[in-house]
Amino acid sequence: MKQLKIETLLEVYDNISKLPQDIQSLMDKAIDARNNAYAPYSNFNVGAAILLDNTEVVIGNNQENASYPSGLCAERTAIYYAGAKYPKAKILKMALTASSQNKVTDKPIPPCGACRQAIAEYEIKQEQPIEIYFMGAEGKVVKSNSLANLLPLLFESSVL
């Protein structure tokens, strides 16, 4: 037997004000998107803002449905919109923020597994890493230089 050790290196900022100015601006757009989320069932609002290489910023937020599997997360809402509207553009950076209407979310909240897989698809497609910044409603912000740091053993099309 052989063991495989996987390590991830992430950067942690104390709060949004410690981020570079361009990322603060991107996170502000994610916060605005979060505030407009449709989450009447979970009371958990998520916002995403994506910076593309054509300088466009695309936002998304979670959209729930009484038939739970029919809803969609903020990250995938934004990614799929970017893919539909700007199919040749590369995703450079993503800012993600989540808040609960029931309690304070002061710890960084990363993308769910389904969103990680969707982000991975675009990172592989564009052959370039995507910087991902994520936070709760307040507090620390985590930066990953690539989705591969959050999902190190990627499922990709080469195995199909």
C-alpha positions in Angstrom: 0.0 0.0 0.0 1.1 3.5 -0.7 -0.4 6.7 0.9 -1.3 9.8 -1.0 -1.0 13.1 1.0 -2.9 16.0 -0.3 -2.2 19.5 1.0 -4.1 22.7 0.3 -2.7 26.2 0.7 -5.3 29.0 1.2 -4.9 32.6 2.2 -7.0 34.0 5.0 -7.9 37.7 5.3 -9.2 39.1 8.6 -12.1 40.8 6.9 -13.3 42.3 3.6 -11.4 45.6 4.3 -8.1 43.7 4.2 -8.7 42.5 0.6 -7.1 44.2 -2.4 -9.4 47.0 -3.6 -10.5 45.2 -6.8 -11.5 42.2 -4.7 -13.4 44.3 -2.2 -15.3 45.8 -5.1 -16.1 42.3 -6.5 -17.1 41.1 -3.0 -19.4 44.2 -2.7 -21.1 43.0 -5.9 -21.5 39.5 -4.4 -23.0 41.0 -1.3 -25.5 43.0 -3.4 -26.4 39.8 -5.2 -26.7 37.9 -1.9 -29.2 40.6 -0.6 -31.4 39.9 -3.6 -31.4 36.1 -3.3 -34.7 34.2 -3.4 -34.4 31.9 -0.4 -37.8 31.7 1.3 -37.3 28.0 2.4 -33.8 27.8 3.7 -33.5 31.5 4.7 -29.9 31.1 3.6 -28.9 33.7 1.0 -25.8 33.3 -1.2 -24.3 35.8 -3.7 -21.6 35.4 -6.3 -19.7 37.8 -8.5 -17.5 36.7 -11.3 -14.8 38.8 -13.0 -14.2 37.8 -16.6 -11.2 38.4 -18.7 -13.2 40.8 -20.9 -13.6 43.0 -17.7 -17.3 42.1 -17.4 -18.7 41.2 -14.0 -21.5 38.7 -13.8 -23.5 38.1 -10.7 -25.7 35.4 -9.4 -27.6 34.4 -6.3 -29.4 31.3 -5.1 -32.9 30.7 -6.4 -35.0 28.3 -4.4 -38.1 26.4 -5.3 -40.7 24.6 -3.3 -39.6 21.5 -5.2 -36.1 21.7 -3.6 -34.0 20.0 -6.3 -35.3 22.6 -8.7 -33.5 25.5 -7.1 -30.0 26.6 -8.1 -27.0 27.9 -6.1 -25.5 31.4 -6.7 -22.2 30.1 -8.0 -23.8 28.0 -10.8 -26.4 30.7 -11.6 -23.5 33.1 -12.2 -21.2 30.6 -14.0 -23.9 29.4 -16.4 -25.0 32.9 -17.1 -21.4 33.9 -17.9 -21.1 30.9 -20.1 -24.3 31.7 -22.0 -23.6 35.4 -22.4 -19.8 35.4 -22.8 -19.0 31.9 -24.1 -15.4 32.8 -25.1 -14.5 34.7 -21.9 -12.4 33.2 -19.2 -13.3 33.4 -15.5 -10.5 35.2 -13.6 -11.9 35.6 -10.1 -15.0 34.7 -8.1 -16.3 36.3 -4.9 -18.8 34.4 -2.8 -20.7 35.4 0.3 -23.4 33.6 2.3 -25.7 34.7 5.2 -28.4 33.2 7.2 -31.6 35.0 8.1 -31.7 32.9 11.3 -28.2 33.4 12.7 -24.9 35.2 12.2 -22.6 33.7 9.6 -19.2 34.9 10.6 -17.1 32.0 9.2 -16.0 31.6 5.6 -18.6 29.5 3.7 -17.1 27.6 0.6 -19.0 26.5 -2.4 -21.0 23.3 -2.1 -19.9 20.1 -3.8 -22.1 20.6 -6.9 -20.8 24.1 -7.4 -17.2 22.9 -6.9 -17.8 20.5 -9.8 -19.3 23.2 -12.0 -16.4 25.6 -11.3 -14.0 22.7 -12.0 -15.6 22.2 -15.4 -14.9 25.8 -16.4 -11.4 25.8 -14.9 -10.5 22.8 -16.9 -12.2 24.1 -20.1 -10.3 27.4 -19.9 -7.0 25.8 -18.9 -6.5 28.5 -16.4 -7.1 28.6 -12.6 -9.9 30.6 -11.1 -9.2 32.6 -7.9 -12.0 32.1 -5.5 -12.7 34.3 -2.5 -15.4 33.2 0.0 -16.8 34.5 3.3 -19.9 34.4 5.5 -21.9 37.6 6.0 -19.0 39.1 8.0 -15.6 38.1 9.3 -12.7 36.3 7.6 -12.4 35.9 3.9 -10.6 32.9 2.4 -8.8 32.9 -1.0 -8.0 29.9 -3.0 -5.8 30.3 -6.1 -7.6 27.5 -7.9 -10.7 25.3 -7.5 -8.3 22.4 -7.4 -7.4 23.5 -3.9 -11.0 23.0 -2.8 -11.6 19.8 -4.9 -8.2 18.2 -5.3 -9.3 14.9 -6.9 -11.3 16.3 -9.9 -13.7 14.3 -11.9 -13.2 15.5 -15.5 -14.1 14.6 -19.0 -10.9 12.8 -19.7 -12.2 9.8 -17.8 -15.3 9.4 -19.8 
